[in-house]
């Protein structure tokens, strides 16, 4: 059963999409920073509570409940990473400048269970769902978001029973879509009207990064294999119909070649149940 505030994040995920389109340019110095940053990553801790709440308030156009922040800083049902700048000259070298939060979900209880090939008899198999991701304005375009996502992928890969990392991106956020595509996430479904924001519906793309042998129900190789099999079946069917066709010799002219007659009904070959992802 999903945590009660998980559904709220799915509903309000537009807020997360504002800043996911961060290019991987970690060697570049942002002109708004007067020094060369030394970015390090660590778990979020209780002392980060006030800063975490402030950044969420500054970055997201929605308000998150205090229960969520308490879960993040205390590691209750949420895993998280913080980005800090160890070379800040203002003495705030351990203050959050970016973060990512995620949650472990049982594969069988997830919304993508039908889009994931896994051993359904293994009730312990899990997924990691990215909840929120943010970087403060002055530190954007430095590759921090990319690095935070990689931390999540590394964490998921370290869990033997985990099969994928997944998230949602609103359909018009091209920079975010480019970022996840660049990081080898697979866009496996477009969800129509997934978001309801200010009375207006928006579509969402579902992105998945497979780990530890996880994969889609129909891989490209399997798709090609099935198509070839269908083609072979179709050729055999046509050949059989030709063999069964009646052979008629026109009267009064037995020197002509045989005239083949067959049912005019077309043979339809269907390959159903396939979805290329």
N, C-alpha and C positions, 0 to 999 in steps of 0.2 A: 504494500500500500504506500503510495507516495506521500511524503510529508505535506501538510496542509498548505505551507507557503510555497512549495514547489510549483503548484498550479498557478499561483500569482505571478511567478517569474515567467512562466510560459506565456501568460496573458500580456505581461508588460515588457516583453523582451525587446521592444523597439528601443528602449533606453540603452540597451547594451550595444545596439548596432551603430550608435553614433560614432564610436571611436575604435571600431575593430579594424578599420582600413589603415593600419599603420605599417609603413614600408620597413623592410629589413635593412636599415642603414645605421647599424649600431656604431660604425666608425665615424659617422658624421656628427659634428657638434651643432646643436640647435642654437640659432642666433639669439634666442631668448635666454640662453644660459651663458654666463660670463666665464665659465670654467669648463674644463674637460671632465665630464662625469665619469665616475667609476661605479658602474651599476652592479649590484649584488642582489641575490635572491635568497629569501629565508621564509620560514612559516610565519603566518600572521599570529600575533600573540595578544593577550589581554590588554597590554599597554597601548596597542594600536587602535583601541575602540573609538576614541574621539576622532582621530584622523580618518579612520575608515568611514565613519558616519558622515564626516564633513565632505570627503571626496565623493561619496555616493550622492550626497545632496547637491554638490556642484556639477557633477557629470550627468546624473540621471534626471529626467523630467518627472520622475515619480518618487514617492516616499516609501521607504522600506521600513517595516516594523522593527522594533527593538529586538524582538525575538530572533530575527535573522542575524543581526550583528552579534548578539550574544552567542549564537550557534557558531558563527565564523571564528570569533576570537578565542572561544573555548574549545574549538574542535569538536563540537557536538553535531554529528551527522553531516559535517561539512569538512572538506579538505581545502586548504588555501595556501597561496604563496604571495609574498610581498616583494616588491622591488624597492630598493633603497639606493641612494647615491652616497657612497662612502667618502667622496671627495668634496662634499658640500662645505663651503667656507663659513657658513652661518652656524656651525655646530650642530646641525640637525641631520647628521649622517645616518641616523637610524630611523628617520621618519619616512613613512610610506610615500612613494611617488607613483606607485602602480600596484595592482593586485589582480588576482584571479581567484574565483571561488568555484568549487565543484562539489558534486555529490555522487556517491556510489549508489547504484540502483540495481536490483536484481534483474537480470535479462528477461526473465519470464514475466515480470511485472511492468516492463517498460513499454512505451508507446511505439518502439521500433522492433518489437519482438518478431513481427512478421517480415521485417526487412533484414533480418540478420540470421545467418546460418550458424547455429550453435547446437550443442547437444542438449536437447530439451529434457533429457533424463537427468541431467546434472542441474539440480535446483540451486546450486551454489554459484553458478556462473553470473557474472556481473558486467555492468557498463559504468562508465563515468560520464556524467552530464555536466557540462560547463554552465554555471549559473550566471555569474557576473564577471566582467573583465573591464578594467579601466586604467587609464594613465592620466596623470594630471597634465594640464595644458602645456606647461613649459617643457615637459619631457616627452612630448609626442614626436613621432618621426625619427626615433632613435632605435627602433627594433625591439623595444621593451615588450610590447604585446606579443610579438612573435616568440620571444624568449619565455614569456609566461605560459604560453600555449605549449611550448616544448616541455616545460616542467610538468604540465598535466599529462602529456603523452608519455613521458618517461615514468611518471608515477603509475599510470595505468598499465604500462608494459611490465612493470615490476610485480604486478599482481597476477599470478598464474591463471586464475579463473576469470580475469577480465578479458572481454572480447572486443571492446570498442570505446572510443570517446565520441560523444555526439553533442550537437547544439543546434539552435535555430538562428537563421539570419533573415531579416525582413527583405523582401524581394527587390526593393529599389536600392539597397545598399551595395552598390557595385564595388567600392573599395574593400568592404569586408568579404564579399564573394571572391574577389581576386586574391585576398590574403589567404583564405582557407584553401582555395584551389592550389595556390602556390605551395602550400604546406602539405599537399597530397591528401587533403580531405576529399571525400567523395560526396557529391551532391546527389542524393538518391531519391528525393521526392520533393515536389512542390505542393504545399498545403494551401489550398484556396481558402481565403477568408480566415486565416489562422488567427490574425490579430484583430481586435476591435479597439481602436484608438480614437477617442473623441467622437464616437459615433460612426466612424468610418472603418470599413474592413480592409485589411491588407494581407497579401499572400506572404508565405514564409517558405524558405528553402531549408530542408533538413540536411545537415552535413554530418558525415560520419568518417572517423579515422579508425581503421581496423587494427587491432593489436592481437598478439598471441594466437594467430591462426584464425581470428574472426574474419568473416567475409560476407558478402551479400548472398541471398538465396540463389541467384543465378549469375555466376561470374561470366565475363566476356568469352572465356574459353568454352564454358558449358553452353553458352548461347550459340556459338558457332557450331559446336558439336550437334546440338539439337536441330539447327537449321539444315545441316548436311544430311542428318538422318531423315528429316522430313522430305528433303529433295529426293533422296534415294527411294523413299517410300512412294512418292508421287510418280517417279519414273517407272517403278515396278507396276504401279496401278495402271498407268497408261499402256504399258507393254502388254499387260494381261488383257486389257480391253481389246487391243488390236488383234491379239491371238484368238480371241473369242468371236471376233467379227465374222459375219457370214461372207463367204466368197461366192460371187455370182458370175456365171459365164453368160454373156448375152447370146440369145438365140440367133442362129443364122450367121454367126461370125465367130467361130471357135478359135480362130487364129489370134484374136486379140488377147491382151493380157488380162488377168483377173481384175475385177472391180471390187474393192473392199467397201462394205457398208457397215456403219456402226451407229450406235445410239448418238444422237446429236447433243445429248445432255452433257454439259461441261463437268469435268471432274474437279472438285474443289478440295484443296489440301489446306488444312488449318493447323497451325501450331499455337495452341492456346495455353494460357497460364504462364506466359513468359513476360517478364518485365526487365528491360535492360537498365541496369543501374551502374 
